[in-house]
């Protein structure tokens, strides 16, 4: 072979060697082996326990009544955040199944494990969902529904808030079950707050309620069934997981 052919052969060999080195560095061995010749290992996928509500630790998990087959989980973005995700789970046999989820809001200052009147934080905990109502006609609610103009937001509020209470579902925090959501009775005293609802969203944080879109409220009203003993599990992600 003349000298030019030798140089080309050496160059070609060098290119092939470079490609092999690059593939090995990227973990790209096509037979699934590493550059040591041993089979490449892959991380095992984490399988969630279907008998538990995801992201909820033992403390709150134990507070979900054994007879509950519908859970509205509110996952707050952070302790001091007004943003949250709302997820509806239903129980099939012993397994919880995710049905729907929506973006939502909670108290404008976030969450608290010791809620008080006017602290602008939503209470962390597990609460039953027993009663509904609003300004608008009943859209087909499974929960007892009270329609009343008395739900209307004050017109001195910002106009964006005027329709907040067109549909509401009472969260049974410091209230009497079986009464309209706007019943003012506070069994634990006025200083512990009350009137905490799921209601329609105005695009930002609330005084202590949880808010979702109109379509989400209609879906929840039509889906939540007293015979399934629905509850809400709510809080920032860290408190939920504790």
Secondary structure, 3 states (H helix, E strand, C coil): CCHHHHHHHHHHHHHHHHHHHHHHHCCCCCCCECCCCCECCCCCCCCCCCCCCCCCCHHHHCCCCCCCCEEEEEEECCCCCCEEEEEEEEEECCEEEEEEEEEEECECCCEECCCCCCCCCEECEEEEEEEEEECCCCCCCCCEEEECHHHCCCCCCCHHHCCCCCCEEEECCCCCCCCCCCCCCCCCCHHHCCCCEEEECCCCCECCCEEECHHHHHHHHHHCCHHHCCEEEEEEHHHHHC
